[in-house]
Amino acid sequence: MNRAKFVMGIFALAAVLAMCSIGYSVAAGSVFGIIAGIVATCVIFMTAFKLKRKLREQGLL
């Protein structure tokens, strides 16, 4: 497996866990947890898309 694809897989797993944390926070009734989960999801997605563009430009993807 290509190293770049492994890194993108890690980002995908992190995004899934961040989205699950939003659901858990809703069930627990934690407003701070909901906001933190949304922010974490946005940060993970933005970082992953920036990295994917960089890897594509380098020809690694």
Biotite code that builds the C-alpha atoms (Angstrom):
import biotite.structure as struc

atoms = struc.array([
    struc.Atom([0.000, 0.000, 0.000], chain_id="A", res_id=1, res_name="MET", atom_name="CA", element="C"),
    struc.Atom([1.247, 3.444, -0.895], chain_id="A", res_id=2, res_name="ASN", atom_name="CA", element="C"),
    struc.Atom([2.369, 5.560, 2.069], chain_id="A", res_id=3, res_name="ARG", atom_name="CA", element="C"),
    struc.Atom([0.209, 8.483, 0.924], chain_id="A", res_id=4, res_name="ALA", atom_name="CA", element="C"),
    struc.Atom([-2.890, 6.279, 0.850], chain_id="A", res_id=5, res_name="LYS", atom_name="CA", element="C"),
    struc.Atom([-2.120, 5.057, 4.366], chain_id="A", res_id=6, res_name="PHE", atom_name="CA", element="C"),
    struc.Atom([-1.975, 8.653, 5.614], chain_id="A", res_id=7, res_name="VAL", atom_name="CA", element="C"),
    struc.Atom([-5.267, 9.454, 3.873], chain_id="A", res_id=8, res_name="MET", atom_name="CA", element="C"),
    struc.Atom([-6.783, 6.384, 5.543], chain_id="A", res_id=9, res_name="GLY", atom_name="CA", element="C"),
    struc.Atom([-5.716, 7.717, 8.934], chain_id="A", res_id=10, res_name="ILE", atom_name="CA", element="C"),
    struc.Atom([-7.383, 11.050, 8.123], chain_id="A", res_id=11, res_name="PHE", atom_name="CA", element="C"),
    struc.Atom([-10.565, 9.210, 7.114], chain_id="A", res_id=12, res_name="ALA", atom_name="CA", element="C"),
    struc.Atom([-10.607, 7.291, 10.392], chain_id="A", res_id=13, res_name="LEU", atom_name="CA", element="C"),
    struc.Atom([-10.041, 10.506, 12.353], chain_id="A", res_id=14, res_name="ALA", atom_name="CA", element="C"),
    struc.Atom([-12.929, 12.175, 10.520], chain_id="A", res_id=15, res_name="ALA", atom_name="CA", element="C"),
    struc.Atom([-15.262, 9.270, 11.305], chain_id="A", res_id=16, res_name="VAL", atom_name="CA", element="C"),
    struc.Atom([-14.300, 9.384, 14.974], chain_id="A", res_id=17, res_name="LEU", atom_name="CA", element="C"),
    struc.Atom([-14.846, 13.154, 15.077], chain_id="A", res_id=18, res_name="ALA", atom_name="CA", element="C"),
    struc.Atom([-18.310, 12.735, 13.571], chain_id="A", res_id=19, res_name="MET", atom_name="CA", element="C"),
    struc.Atom([-19.089, 9.979, 16.081], chain_id="A", res_id=20, res_name="CYS", atom_name="CA", element="C"),
    struc.Atom([-18.053, 12.315, 18.886], chain_id="A", res_id=21, res_name="SER", atom_name="CA", element="C"),
    struc.Atom([-20.728, 14.767, 17.739], chain_id="A", res_id=22, res_name="ILE", atom_name="CA", element="C"),
    struc.Atom([-23.382, 12.075, 18.093], chain_id="A", res_id=23, res_name="GLY", atom_name="CA", element="C"),
    struc.Atom([-22.061, 11.014, 21.465], chain_id="A", res_id=24, res_name="TYR", atom_name="CA", element="C"),
    struc.Atom([-22.105, 14.610, 22.669], chain_id="A", res_id=25, res_name="SER", atom_name="CA", element="C"),
    struc.Atom([-25.698, 15.031, 21.513], chain_id="A", res_id=26, res_name="VAL", atom_name="CA", element="C"),
    struc.Atom([-26.669, 11.910, 23.468], chain_id="A", res_id=27, res_name="ALA", atom_name="CA", element="C"),
    struc.Atom([-24.786, 13.136, 26.532], chain_id="A", res_id=28, res_name="ALA", atom_name="CA", element="C"),
    struc.Atom([-26.260, 16.635, 26.216], chain_id="A", res_id=29, res_name="GLY", atom_name="CA", element="C"),
    struc.Atom([-22.910, 18.409, 26.136], chain_id="A", res_id=30, res_name="SER", atom_name="CA", element="C"),
    struc.Atom([-23.044, 21.625, 24.119], chain_id="A", res_id=31, res_name="VAL", atom_name="CA", element="C"),
    struc.Atom([-19.280, 22.103, 24.451], chain_id="A", res_id=32, res_name="PHE", atom_name="CA", element="C"),
    struc.Atom([-18.711, 18.577, 23.117], chain_id="A", res_id=33, res_name="GLY", atom_name="CA", element="C"),
    struc.Atom([-20.965, 19.216, 20.130], chain_id="A", res_id=34, res_name="ILE", atom_name="CA", element="C"),
    struc.Atom([-19.123, 22.407, 19.222], chain_id="A", res_id=35, res_name="ILE", atom_name="CA", element="C"),
    struc.Atom([-15.722, 20.763, 19.745], chain_id="A", res_id=36, res_name="ALA", atom_name="CA", element="C"),
    struc.Atom([-16.750, 17.834, 17.545], chain_id="A", res_id=37, res_name="GLY", atom_name="CA", element="C"),
    struc.Atom([-17.904, 20.122, 14.752], chain_id="A", res_id=38, res_name="ILE", atom_name="CA", element="C"),
    struc.Atom([-14.685, 22.135, 14.914], chain_id="A", res_id=39, res_name="VAL", atom_name="CA", element="C"),
    struc.Atom([-12.580, 18.961, 14.972], chain_id="A", res_id=40, res_name="ALA", atom_name="CA", element="C"),
    struc.Atom([-14.427, 17.560, 11.957], chain_id="A", res_id=41, res_name="THR", atom_name="CA", element="C"),
    struc.Atom([-13.918, 20.768, 9.980], chain_id="A", res_id=42, res_name="CYS", atom_name="CA", element="C"),
    struc.Atom([-10.219, 20.949, 10.859], chain_id="A", res_id=43, res_name="VAL", atom_name="CA", element="C"),
    struc.Atom([-9.632, 17.316, 9.923], chain_id="A", res_id=44, res_name="ILE", atom_name="CA", element="C"),
    struc.Atom([-11.413, 17.676, 6.582], chain_id="A", res_id=45, res_name="PHE", atom_name="CA", element="C"),
    struc.Atom([-9.575, 20.900, 5.695], chain_id="A", res_id=46, res_name="MET", atom_name="CA", element="C"),
    struc.Atom([-6.203, 19.405, 6.588], chain_id="A", res_id=47, res_name="THR", atom_name="CA", element="C"),
    struc.Atom([-6.896, 16.217, 4.647], chain_id="A", res_id=48, res_name="ALA", atom_name="CA", element="C"),
    struc.Atom([-8.014, 18.059, 1.511], chain_id="A", res_id=49, res_name="PHE", atom_name="CA", element="C"),
    struc.Atom([-4.954, 20.340, 1.620], chain_id="A", res_id=50, res_name="LYS", atom_name="CA", element="C"),
    struc.Atom([-2.686, 17.327, 1.999], chain_id="A", res_id=51, res_name="LEU", atom_name="CA", element="C"),
    struc.Atom([-4.452, 15.471, -0.801], chain_id="A", res_id=52, res_name="LYS", atom_name="CA", element="C"),
    struc.Atom([-3.962, 18.426, -3.169], chain_id="A", res_id=53, res_name="ARG", atom_name="CA", element="C"),
    struc.Atom([-0.283, 18.619, -2.200], chain_id="A", res_id=54, res_name="LYS", atom_name="CA", element="C"),
    struc.Atom([0.239, 14.879, -2.728], chain_id="A", res_id=55, res_name="LEU", atom_name="CA", element="C"),
    struc.Atom([-1.579, 14.992, -6.072], chain_id="A", res_id=56, res_name="ARG", atom_name="CA", element="C"),
    struc.Atom([0.640, 17.842, -7.265], chain_id="A", res_id=57, res_name="GLU", atom_name="CA", element="C"),
    struc.Atom([3.721, 15.812, -6.303], chain_id="A", res_id=58, res_name="GLN", atom_name="CA", element="C"),
    struc.Atom([2.380, 12.782, -8.169], chain_id="A", res_id=59, res_name="GLY", atom_name="CA", element="C"),
    struc.Atom([2.186, 10.550, -5.113], chain_id="A", res_id=60, res_name="LEU", atom_name="CA", element="C"),
    struc.Atom([-1.553, 9.917, -5.406], chain_id="A", res_id=61, res_name="LEU", atom_name="CA", element="C"),
])
